[in-house]
């Protein structure tokens, strides 16, 4: 049903407009307790075998929603009700900012991909604090992805990140330092080890006991990936999220040449191979010393299964939901439960890293 709706209706409208309408609908759902709880009872993962314990946090399922969908923590309970094992909100910056000029979000339907140049549009850390501090009627694991405010110069980046981290840490199950978006000028330069070390050191101090992860780009050269992995271990981070969107355009069809020509980060199916490659490299480098969160090109159960076998503790998706609809996470969790039993595993933890 959703695929027909998408093909006949949704794809005809501006992508960002549809996104905002979806968020509004989810926000309405979030304040209707009967419907929200009914969905949660029907769709949320309940199989004990799916539960994952990572960096001191209990996840009801290894499959969660990546940052970028709910930038301002407007509808985390509704998203959990649809079956996501965790919801990563943001990217949020210390100060509110409008992001880049519109249009800035483009579908590449043939390739099941998206190009975005949103530019960290968000209401700011303090607004998110007020939302996350509200009592919840549903259990939901919330990660908070933080980025650099655009107007802040590079030499003050660490202080800017730390400011957001200090405010949000008490309300987050984990924090993520995003230094890998291609849509904030100069941001990816912060992935260089000599700049990343002082930044992560200051943010980790600000985060206190809240687990801290770092999110990297798929466009990093292999030696740079190794350097970030080594640094994460050295600093005692909780994990690495791999990967963000790519500035590359390899593997796109000619039918999507107009969308491919747009500046911004590419997500979805074309990122699948590189994201898996980066995951395998990280696993070979750090083993189980860090939690690895795999995101990029995750579309279905087979992708989630492959990432877990390759060493991911958790798996995230976003673009796949645009093309698969609101029952996407529920279908993946149901399929994962069945496949675990078919292969003789009693838990997700048993299969992580079995094939590298």
Secondary structure, 3 states (H helix, E strand, C coil): CHHHHHHHCHHHCCHHHHHHHHHHHHHHHHCCHHHHHHHHHHHCCCCHHHCEEECCEEECCCEEECCCCCCCCCCHHHHHHCCCCCEEEEEECCCCECCCCCCCEEEEHHHCEEEECCCCCECCHHHHHHHHCCCCCCCCCEEEEECCCCCCCHHHHHHHHHHHHHHHHHHCCEEEEECCCCCCCCHHHHHCHHHHHHHHHHHHHHHCCCEEEEEECCCCCHHHHHHHHHHHHHHCCCEEEECCCECCCCCCCHHHHHHHCCCCEEEEHHHHHHHHHHHHHHHHHHCCCCEEEEECCCCCHHHHHHHHHCCCCEEEECHHHHHHCCCHHHHHHHHHHHHHHHCCCCCHHHCCCCCC
